[in-house]
Amino acid sequence: MLEPGERVVVGTGVAIALPHGYAGFVHPRSGLAARAGLSVVNTPGTIDAGYRGEIKVCLINHDPHEPLVLSRGDRIAQLVVQRVEQARFVEVGTLEALGSSERGDGGYGSTGGHARLSTAVGHGEGTES
Ligand SMILES: O=c1ccn([C@H]2C[C@H](O)[C@@H](COP(=O)(O)OP(=O)(O)OP(=O)(O)O)O2)c(=O)[nH]1
C-alpha cells in the first residue's frame, strides 16, 4: 500500500546485461500516472550497461488523497533501452568559445507558451525573497 505522497523502492526481480554503448531508462507508465498518480521519483531511472544487480524502481504516489495498492506481478514501470554516446568534454576558457546558436542562453520557459512563463524564474511566485 502506497499512501498519498509516499515513495518506495521496489525490486523487479529482473537483472540484465546491456551491451556497452547502451543504457536502460526506467519510465513511469502513463495509464497508472493518469489514473492513480503513480510515477517514478527519479524518472527516468538510469540502468548502466555495466550494472548486474536487480533493477529496482523508486515509485511515488502523487495522488493527494488515494492510497494505491501494489501487488507482486503488477506492471508498474517500463524499461526503454537506448544507444548512448560516450561524450568527450573539452574545456574552453570563455562562453563565447561555445559558439552562437538560435537559442543562446534562453531556457526555463524563455520561449513562452503559458501565462505563468511571463514571470522570470527566481523573481516570481514560488520563490522566497
Ligand atoms: O531506477 C533505477 C536507477 C538505477 N538503478 C541501478 C542501475 C544503475 O546502473 C545503478 C546506479 O544508478 P545511478 O547511477 O542512477 O545511481 P547513483 O545514485 O548515482 O549511485 P551510484 O553511485 O551507484 O552510481 O542503480 C536501478 O536499479 N533503478
The ligand as an SDF file (V2000), in Angstrom:
LIG
                    3D

 28 29  0  0  0  0  0  0  0  0999 V2000
   15.7810    3.4120  -11.3070 O   0  0  0  0  0  0  0  0  0  0  0  0
   16.8770    2.8500  -11.1620 C   0  0  0  0  0  0  0  0  0  0  0  0
   18.0710    3.5560  -11.2480 C   0  0  0  0  0  0  0  0  0  0  0  0
   19.2640    2.8670  -11.0600 C   0  0  0  0  0  0  0  0  0  0  0  0
   19.2520    1.5260  -10.7910 N   0  0  0  0  0  0  0  0  0  0  0  0
   20.5130    0.7960  -10.6660 C   0  0  0  0  0  0  0  0  0  0  0  0
   21.1540    0.5730  -12.0370 C   0  0  0  0  0  0  0  0  0  0  0  0
   22.1560    1.6350  -12.1610 C   0  0  0  0  0  0  0  0  0  0  0  0
   23.2000    1.2630  -13.0290 O   0  0  0  0  0  0  0  0  0  0  0  0
   22.6030    1.7910  -10.7210 C   0  0  0  0  0  0  0  0  0  0  0  0
   23.1520    3.1350  -10.3970 C   0  0  0  0  0  0  0  0  0  0  0  0
   22.1910    4.1120  -10.7350 O   0  0  0  0  0  0  0  0  0  0  0  0
   22.5480    5.6720  -10.6320 P   0  0  0  0  0  0  0  0  0  0  0  0
   23.8460    5.9320  -11.3200 O   0  0  0  0  0  0  0  0  0  0  0  0
   21.3660    6.4420  -11.0430 O   0  0  0  0  0  0  0  0  0  0  0  0
   22.7190    5.7820   -9.0540 O   0  0  0  0  0  0  0  0  0  0  0  0
   23.5390    6.7820   -8.1740 P   0  0  0  0  0  0  0  0  0  0  0  0
   22.5960    7.2500   -7.1390 O   0  0  0  0  0  0  0  0  0  0  0  0
   24.2560    7.8110   -8.9850 O   0  0  0  0  0  0  0  0  0  0  0  0
   24.5320    5.7680   -7.4760 O   0  0  0  0  0  0  0  0  0  0  0  0
   25.9190    5.1490   -7.9240 P   0  0  0  0  0  0  0  0  0  0  0  0
   26.9110    5.9060   -7.1220 O   0  0  0  0  0  0  0  0  0  0  0  0
   25.8260    3.7030   -7.5350 O   0  0  0  0  0  0  0  0  0  0  0  0
   26.0950    5.3200   -9.4190 O   0  0  0  0  0  0  0  0  0  0  0  0
   21.4390    1.5460   -9.9330 O   0  0  0  0  0  0  0  0  0  0  0  0
   18.0750    0.8260  -10.7140 C   0  0  0  0  0  0  0  0  0  0  0  0
   18.0430   -0.3640  -10.4760 O   0  0  0  0  0  0  0  0  0  0  0  0
   16.9210    1.5170  -10.8970 N   0  0  0  0  0  0  0  0  0  0  0  0
  1  2  2  0
  2  3  1  0
  2 28  1  0
  3  4  2  0
  4  5  1  0
  5  6  1  0
  5 26  1  0
  6  7  1  0
  6 25  1  0
  7  8  1  0
  8  9  1  0
  8 10  1  0
 10 11  1  0
 10 25  1  0
 11 12  1  0
 12 13  1  0
 13 14  2  0
 13 15  1  0
 13 16  1  0
 16 17  1  0
 17 18  2  0
 17 19  1  0
 17 20  1  0
 20 21  1  0
 21 22  2  0
 21 23  1  0
 21 24  1  0
 26 27  2  0
 26 28  1  0
M  END
$$$$
